[in-house]
């Protein structure tokens, strides 16, 4: 028994089926990713870095500031 109206067209049925399958797939993948993120709530192990306990000299601090200024986003022709 054919469906009445616009839905009797096989293209419309195919489109509706593809839309339903893609929606179900997106929902399933989203819920799965959310569950994975919730499970990974364990804090990461902190990595020690030598600069945390060794004080920098003023020259090293200045050099670090120059590098950080060049890497920071902003206008290209910013005075440094």
Buried (B, 14 or more C-beta within 10 A) or exposed (E): EEEEEEEEEEEEEEEEEEEEEEEEEEEEEEEEEEEEEEEEEEEEEEEEEEEEEEEEEEEEEEEEEEEEEEEEEEEEEEEE
